[in-house]
């Protein structure tokens, strides 16, 4: 190999070395452009994500009701459904049991009207028709369970002679009313009826006065003759 060939081979090796250097530098630039940022920026991003977590996607949120059926379904999901009414007679009175499928009934408000004890349960729906039973126990004339407007259920317990008394207990399976018949109590203002009879006593065959002779009621001792 001559001197010219050696020089030519050296220039080729230098050119290949420069090309390899350029390719390496281009790879470094591409790698740096693909990274999201510096190490400090990456640490800041991680810290911010831990303090302020990303919100859940909109698909995971409950969408608002857009139709009447959706609106009714959302309301019924909050209300507690009464699926059955059961009456059990006890030694002291009776129990009224309101059965629920899921959820616990709220404590009812209580009022009276005549001989009726009325309990109204909020946020409740009576499934099926209204319930009523006549004379379920001694001293109890009627038990009624009806649906009221504004998502309320009414329980009315009417006594025979007085307003019944009830104790309320609730659990996950329903509501129980322990009912006792009312007791009639005499009022303090009542007084005994007094009957007064007036009249004159019959003197028999020895009267003290007479009106036949003089025409006036005159004592017999003042008459000049015997009658």
C-alpha positions in Angstrom: 0.0 0.0 0.0 1.4 3.4 -1.0 1.6 6.6 1.1 -1.4 8.1 -0.7 -3.5 5.1 0.2 -2.6 5.4 3.8 -3.5 9.1 3.9 -6.8 8.3 2.2 -7.7 5.6 4.8 -6.9 8.0 7.6 -9.3 10.6 6.3 -12.0 8.0 6.0 -11.5 7.0 9.6 -11.7 10.6 10.7 -14.9 11.1 8.8 -16.5 8.0 10.3 -15.5 9.2 13.8 -17.1 12.6 13.2 -20.3 11.0 11.9 -20.5 8.8 15.0 -20.1 11.8 17.2 -22.9 13.7 15.4 -25.2 10.7 15.7 -24.5 10.4 19.4 -25.1 14.1 20.0 -28.4 13.9 18.0 -29.5 10.9 20.2 -28.8 12.9 23.4 -30.8 15.9 22.1 -33.8 13.6 21.3 -33.7 12.0 24.7 -33.6 15.3 26.5 -36.6 16.6 24.4 -38.6 13.5 25.4 -38.3 14.0 29.1 -41.1 16.1 30.9 -38.6 18.3 32.6 -35.7 18.5 35.0 -35.5 16.4 38.1 -36.5 19.4 40.3 -39.6 20.0 38.1 -40.5 16.3 38.3 -40.2 16.4 42.1 -42.4 19.5 42.3 -45.0 17.8 40.1 -45.1 14.8 42.3 -45.4 16.9 45.5 -48.3 19.0 43.9 -50.1 15.8 42.9 -50.0 14.5 46.5 -51.3 17.7 48.0 -53.9 18.4 45.3 -55.1 15.0 43.9 -56.6 15.1 40.5 -60.5 15.1 40.5 -62.3 12.0 39.5 -63.5 11.7 35.9 -66.9 13.1 35.2 -68.1 9.6 34.3 -67.7 8.5 37.9 -69.9 11.2 39.3 -73.7 10.8 39.7 -75.2 12.8 36.8 -78.1 15.1 37.7 -81.6 14.0 36.8 -82.6 15.1 33.4 -86.0 13.4 33.2 -89.0 13.0 35.5 -88.3 9.3 35.8 -84.7 9.9 36.9 -85.9 12.5 39.4 -88.5 10.1 40.9 -85.9 7.3 41.1 -83.4 9.6 43.0 -86.1 10.6 45.5 -87.3 7.0 46.0 -83.6 6.0 46.7 -83.7 8.3 49.8 -87.2 7.3 51.0 -87.7 4.2 53.2 -90.3 1.8 51.9 -92.8 0.2 54.2 -93.4 -3.2 52.7 -95.8 -4.7 55.2 -98.0 -4.1 58.3 -98.4 -6.7 61.0 -100.5 -6.6 64.1 -99.7 -8.9 67.1 -101.9 -9.1 70.2 -100.1 -9.1 73.5 -101.2 -9.7 77.1 -101.4 -5.9 77.8 -102.5 -4.7 74.4 -101.0 -5.1 70.9 -98.0 -4.5 68.8 -98.2 -2.7 65.4 -95.1 -3.7 63.3 -94.2 -1.7 60.2 -91.8 -3.9 58.1 -89.1 -2.3 55.8 -87.0 -3.9 53.1 -83.9 -1.6 53.5 -83.3 1.4 55.7 -84.4 2.6 59.1 -87.6 4.6 59.6 -87.4 8.0 61.3 -88.9 8.6 64.7 -92.6 9.6 64.2 -94.3 12.8 65.5 -97.2 12.1 67.8 -100.6 13.9 68.3 -104.1 13.0 69.5 -107.6 13.7 68.1 -110.5 12.6 70.2 -109.8 8.9 71.2 -107.3 8.5 68.4 -103.5 8.4 68.8 -101.9 9.7 65.5 -98.3 9.1 64.5 -96.7 10.5 61.3 -93.5 9.1 59.9 -91.5 11.3 57.6 -89.5 10.2 54.5 -91.5 7.0 54.2 -93.5 5.3 51.4 -96.3 2.7 52.0 -96.0 0.0 49.4 -99.4 -1.2 48.3 -102.8 -0.2 49.6 -103.7 1.4 52.9 -104.1 -0.9 55.9 -106.9 -1.0 58.5 -108.2 -3.5 61.0 -111.2 -3.1 63.3 -111.1 -4.2 67.0 -107.7 -5.9 66.9 -107.6 -6.1 70.7 -109.7 -5.2 73.8 -110.0 -1.4 74.2 -108.8 -0.7 70.6 -111.5 0.1 68.1 -109.4 0.6 64.9 -105.8 0.6 63.5 -105.1 2.5 60.2 -101.9 2.9 58.2 -102.2 5.3 55.3 -100.0 7.3 52.9 -100.0 11.1 53.3 -98.7 13.7 50.9 -95.1 15.0 51.2 -93.7 11.5 51.6 -95.3 10.8 55.1 -97.0 7.7 56.4 -99.7 8.0 59.1 -100.6 5.5 61.8 -103.9 6.1 63.6 -104.9 4.0 66.6 -108.4 4.7 67.9 -109.4 3.6 71.4 -112.9 2.4 72.4 -113.3 4.7 75.5 -110.0 6.7 75.7 -106.9 7.5 73.7 -104.4 4.6 73.6 -100.7 4.9 74.6 -97.8 3.7 72.5 -94.1 3.1 72.9 -92.0 3.4 69.7 -88.9 1.4 68.9 -87.0 1.3 65.5 -84.3 -0.9 64.0 -83.0 -1.9 60.6 -86.0 -4.1 59.9 -88.8 -1.7 60.7 -90.7 0.1 63.4 -92.7 -1.4 66.3 -95.5 0.3 68.3 -96.3 -1.3 71.7 -99.9 -0.1 72.3 -101.8 -0.1 75.5 -105.5 0.8 75.7 -106.4 4.1 77.3 -108.0 4.4 80.8 -111.0 6.6 81.4 -110.4 9.0 84.3 -113.2 11.1 85.9 -112.6 14.8 85.8 -111.9 16.7 89.0 -114.6 19.3 88.2 -117.4 16.8 87.9 -119.9 16.9 90.8 -122.6 14.4 91.9 -126.1 15.3 90.7 -128.4 16.2 93.6 -132.2 16.0 93.3 -134.3 18.1 95.8 -138.1 17.3 96.3 -140.4 19.8 98.0 -143.9 19.2 99.3 -146.3 19.4 102.3 -146.7 16.7 105.0 -150.1 15.0 105.2 -151.6 15.7 108.7 -154.1 12.8 108.5 -157.4 13.0 110.6 -156.1 15.8 112.9 -155.6 18.9 110.7 -154.4 22.1 112.3 -156.4 24.4 109.9 -159.3 24.3 107.5 -160.7 26.4 104.7 -164.2 24.8 104.1 -166.2 27.1 106.5 -164.6 30.5 106.2 -163.2 30.2 102.6 -159.7 30.9 103.9 -157.0 28.8 105.5 -157.8 29.5 109.1 -156.5 27.6 112.2 -159.2 25.5 113.9 -158.5 27.2 117.2 -159.8 30.5 115.8 -163.1 29.0 114.7 -166.1 29.5 117.0 -167.5 26.0 116.4 -166.1 22.6 115.8 -165.9 21.2 112.3 
